[in-house]
Amino acid sequence: MNTQSNGERILVVGVGGLGEHMVHEALERGAQVSVMVRDRTKLEDRLDADTLVRLTRITVGDATDPAALDEAMQGIDVVLSGNGAHKKMAREMAEAVKRNGVRKLLWPAGGTNLLADDGITPAYKAYANAGFNAEAIYKAHQACIDAIRDAGVNYVIFCPGRMTPAGHRSPDVASTIRVNRVAGMAVSYEDAAWVILEAALTNIWDRQLISAATPS
Ligand SMILES: NC(=O)c1ccc[n+]([C@@H]2O[C@H](COP(=O)([O-])OP(=O)(O)OC[C@H]3O[C@@H](n4cnc5c(N)ncnc54)[C@H](OP(=O)(O)O)[C@@H]3O)[C@@H](O)[C@H]2O)c1
């Protein structure tokens, strides 16, 4: 499975660690890729010149601003968020997706929002044991999931554990994908981007929460 784009027009909102890898993955699959960022200089520092020239459109604006979102979503088929745990952004982006007739919103949440087969969330436990406020992390992500569902748009929520760059994609991340269950505690940005583009270009996980893990 490595679904190629039929020239889908994809918008990546927020080009940080995950966003950068989603841009590369989408271009590699033949999509037309636009981005929305708050700071153009940061984007130019993050992406190499060859990637920058391949972008269809760069919109500079805040993803909580409805007017900026409307500008960025003109002629867009699928929106990929490069930022999560931001309820206002989730709500405004979902509303903009609806207003602008975008087919689907892909959103990153967290591993705390998925159960393991035994009914326990391993990420929640790990954060709590490490002294983090696991409940606050869970609630921040869940508020975004609820806002997207409330807007009534089509979506896929990707719930990763810790994400870091690996420098390459795993050969078998597809075999780790779980629906409404946690796949593991960590996934590389490369593997996360691969899963998110599969979700963007097919309808197999529409309206689901999914996860994946990079095999160690
Ligand atoms: N990294 C992890 O281990 C991990 C694990 C589980 C879940 N997640 C979720 O996955 C998301 C992506 O992870 P990441 O590691 O790629 O994060 P990241 O490197 O911090 O990237 C987030 C990007 O979102 C942009 N952004 C934030 N608010 C924005 C706004 N209002 N308008 C436009 N852009 C905005 C930031 O832009 P600026 O550069 O302008 O700030 C940044 O480029 C996280 O936000 C988190 O919710 C991450």
Ligand as a Chemical Component Dictionary entry (heavy atoms), coordinates in Angstrom:
data_LIG
# 
_chem_comp.id                   LIG 
_chem_comp.type                 NON-POLYMER 
_chem_comp.pdbx_formal_charge   0 
_chem_comp.three_letter_code    LIG 
# 
loop_
_chem_comp_atom.comp_id 
_chem_comp_atom.atom_id 
_chem_comp_atom.alt_atom_id 
_chem_comp_atom.type_symbol 
_chem_comp_atom.charge 
_chem_comp_atom.model_Cartn_x 
_chem_comp_atom.model_Cartn_y 
_chem_comp_atom.model_Cartn_z 
_chem_comp_atom.pdbx_ordinal 
LIG N1  N1  N 0  5.963  15.682 18.851 1  
LIG C1  C1  C 0  5.389  14.728 19.581 2  
LIG O1  O1  O 0  6.060  13.905 20.222 3  
LIG C2  C2  C 0  3.880  14.606 19.615 4  
LIG C3  C3  C 0  3.292  13.501 20.245 5  
LIG C4  C4  C 0  1.910  13.383 20.245 6  
LIG C5  C5  C 0  1.136  14.354 19.626 7  
LIG N2  N2  N 1  1.729  15.431 19.017 8  
LIG C6  C6  C 0  0.884  16.437 18.357 9  
LIG O2  O2  O 0  1.357  16.596 17.027 10 
LIG C7  C7  C 0  1.477  17.982 16.721 11 
LIG C8  C8  C 0  2.643  18.164 15.754 12 
LIG O3  O3  O 0  3.850  17.754 16.392 13 
LIG P1  P1  P 0  5.241  18.437 16.014 14 
LIG O4  O4  O 0  6.263  17.707 16.764 15 
LIG O5  O5  O -1 5.355  18.571 14.541 16 
LIG O6  O6  O 0  5.062  19.917 16.637 17 
LIG P2  P2  P 0  5.866  21.250 16.243 18 
LIG O7  O7  O 0  7.192  20.921 15.660 19 
LIG O8  O8  O 0  5.815  22.113 17.449 20 
LIG O9  O9  O 0  5.003  21.911 15.075 21 
LIG C9  C9  C 0  3.805  22.596 15.310 22 
LIG C10 C10 C 0  3.645  23.615 14.200 23 
LIG O10 O10 O 0  2.355  24.206 14.292 24 
LIG C11 C11 C 0  2.464  25.584 14.068 25 
LIG N3  N3  N 0  1.384  26.314 14.710 26 
LIG C12 C12 C 0  1.065  26.344 16.029 27 
LIG N4  N4  N 0  0.030  27.153 16.244 28 
LIG C13 C13 C 0  -0.312 27.662 15.024 29 
LIG C14 C14 C 0  -1.297 28.580 14.596 30 
LIG N5  N5  N 0  -2.166 29.138 15.457 31 
LIG N6  N6  N 0  -1.352 28.877 13.279 32 
LIG C15 C15 C 0  -0.487 28.327 12.390 33 
LIG N7  N7  N 0  0.467  27.449 12.744 34 
LIG C16 C16 C 0  0.545  27.128 14.051 35 
LIG C17 C17 C 0  3.815  25.978 14.657 36 
LIG O11 O11 O 0  4.223  27.157 14.009 37 
LIG P3  P3  P 0  5.252  28.213 14.646 38 
LIG O12 O12 O 0  6.587  27.723 14.157 39 
LIG O13 O13 O 0  4.809  29.500 14.054 40 
LIG O14 O14 O 0  5.120  28.134 16.144 41 
LIG C18 C18 C 0  4.669  24.753 14.295 42 
LIG O15 O15 O 0  5.290  24.910 13.047 43 
LIG C19 C19 C 0  1.709  18.664 18.066 44 
LIG O16 O16 O 0  1.179  19.984 18.007 45 
LIG C20 C20 C 0  0.983  17.779 19.060 46 
LIG O17 O17 O 0  -0.326 18.254 19.299 47 
LIG C21 C21 C 0  3.079  15.572 19.015 48 
# 
loop_
_chem_comp_bond.comp_id 
_chem_comp_bond.atom_id_1 
_chem_comp_bond.atom_id_2 
_chem_comp_bond.value_order 
_chem_comp_bond.pdbx_ordinal 
LIG N1  C1  SING 1  
LIG C1  O1  DOUB 2  
LIG C1  C2  SING 3  
LIG C2  C3  SING 4  
LIG C2  C21 DOUB 5  
LIG C3  C4  DOUB 6  
LIG C4  C5  SING 7  
LIG C5  N2  DOUB 8  
LIG N2  C6  SING 9  
LIG N2  C21 SING 10 
LIG C6  O2  SING 11 
LIG C6  C20 SING 12 
LIG O2  C7  SING 13 
LIG C7  C8  SING 14 
LIG C7  C19 SING 15 
LIG C8  O3  SING 16 
LIG O3  P1  SING 17 
LIG P1  O4  DOUB 18 
LIG P1  O5  SING 19 
LIG P1  O6  SING 20 
LIG O6  P2  SING 21 
LIG P2  O7  DOUB 22 
LIG P2  O8  SING 23 
LIG P2  O9  SING 24 
LIG O9  C9  SING 25 
LIG C9  C10 SING 26 
LIG C10 O10 SING 27 
LIG C10 C18 SING 28 
LIG O10 C11 SING 29 
LIG C11 N3  SING 30 
LIG C11 C17 SING 31 
LIG N3  C12 SING 32 
LIG N3  C16 SING 33 
LIG C12 N4  DOUB 34 
LIG N4  C13 SING 35 
LIG C13 C14 SING 36 
LIG C13 C16 DOUB 37 
LIG C14 N5  SING 38 
LIG C14 N6  DOUB 39 
LIG N6  C15 SING 40 
LIG C15 N7  DOUB 41 
LIG N7  C16 SING 42 
LIG C17 O11 SING 43 
LIG C17 C18 SING 44 
LIG O11 P3  SING 45 
LIG P3  O12 DOUB 46 
LIG P3  O13 SING 47 
LIG P3  O14 SING 48 
LIG C18 O15 SING 49 
LIG C19 O16 SING 50 
LIG C19 C20 SING 51 
LIG C20 O17 SING 52 
# 
